[in-house]
Amino acid sequence: MFNIVAKRKYFYLISSLAIIASIFAVIFWKLNFGVDFRGGSVVEISAPGLANQQDKILQAGGDSEISIDSLTTSGSDKIIIRTGSLSTAKHDKFLANIKKDAGANAAEDSYQNVGPVVSHDLTVKAIWAVIIASIAIIFYVAYAFRKVPKPASSWRFGVTAVVALIHDLIITTGFVAVVGHFYSFMQVDSLFITALLTIMGFSVHDTIVVFDRLRENLIRHPKNDLASLANDSILQTISRSINTSITTILVLTALFVLGGSSISHFVLTLIAGITFGTYSSIFIATMLLISWDRNQIKN
């Protein structure tokens, strides 16, 4: 039988390198913040064949003395433009230039101006959302595993599950920083926060599958070594975890290819986060539980 638990130092090394690389990417390349976080304007314009006239749209922005941060398409007839905060006069001039260069049929579907106060408020709420969700997960997992046989502790299950979640969020954020450095479509906006919270839910679900099997094995074989039971639990659930993740990623990949550029950054973040979450559920969360238990025995 393959002893995955005995190789846990290698998994710790891989994760440590990935976390360090992610932190460096965020520090040196920084995150490509969207309008939601740094403030600015979002203009949605539609017209037949407008997606093929991006050069004219960019020219219209230059003529209006507007710096266009990003320009994405949604289908063949709609363009979503993100700029710095626009005054009423600049907005009207920009729209007039687009209609002149791209055709009179061009129509503004929506216009949103996000001020710095709103963006700061969203940032604070996003941070609190992650913190509150993490604390809630610790308490829920601890309560759900309250009947786990001693000397195992239900609180350790909760804490290690959340440590694995933080591992996933850090590496996913690093991935977004790397992709955002090379491709402007990868932005950090409200959809990014939605993706992180979704990743948290998916990752903890996968972790609990392994933990639940470990609890069952502890009840059946209370005198067995925790490490051997954990290894058995991982081997018994690994195919289910991988198969579930692969089917989810296949659907997301189809959505990334066919869903349009307006949600491509959201879908790609989910693909990365679910991949990292599957890895941490199998190779990090349970390993941390074993290491914590071994440390308690030594003390």
Secondary structure, 3 states (H helix, E strand, C coil): CCCCHHHHHHHHHHHHHHHHHHHHHHHHCCCCECHHHHCEEEEEEECCCHHHCHHHHHHHHHHCCCCEEEEEECCCCEEEEEECCCCHHHHHHHHHHHHHHHCCCCEEEEEEEECHHHHHHHHHHHHHHHHHHHHHHHHHHHHHCCCCCCCCCHHHHHHHHHHHHHHHHHHHHHHHHHHHHHCCCCCECHHHHHHHHHHHHHHHHHHHHHHHHHHHHHHHCCCCCHHHHHHHHHHHHHHHHHHHHHHHHHHHHHHHHHCCCCCHHHHHHHHHHHHHHHHHHHHHHHHHHHHHHHHHHHC
